[in-house]
């Protein structure tokens, strides 16, 4: 059975496993080990990462921040907003509804902001 939980400092390898999907098409981003670590620690400190797991295996993640650095230039009500930065699912786990479950989880958690 799948379950969603917030990632913590001990989940770096799980984060990296899923986040590495951005190295493939259509993104072709090149990430160093230091960049992975920085991104992970930045979300742990300044945002949140939620992962969807089956047993001990992570299949997808979603990253959010409650404050986005460029909000000053946007015409939105910041107090009622979150910034969804990334949503990713491992290639072998796609088309199983994991991204949908992650989105529904975030909507249920933050929908009343």
C-alpha positions, 0 to 999 in steps of 0.5 A: 500500500502506498503512503505519503510522508514528509521527508527529513534529513535522513531521506537524502538518498530517496530524494536524490533517487527521484530528483534525478529524473530531471537529468533525463528528457525533457529537462536534461539538467546536470546536477552535481552531488553538491547541487543535490545536497544544497537543493535537498537541505534548502527544502528541508530548512525552507520548505517541505518535501513529501514523498510517496512510498510503497514499503520502503521504496520512494516512487515520487516526491513533491516540493513546496515552499510557503514563501517564494522569493519572487512573490513581491513582483506577483499580484497574488495574495501571498498569505493564502499561497504556497509555491509548488516547486517540483513534482517528480515520479521515477520513470518506472513508477509513472502512470500509476497515479502517484503524482495525482496522489501527491497533488491531492495530498498537498491540496488537502493539507494546504487547501485552506490557506 
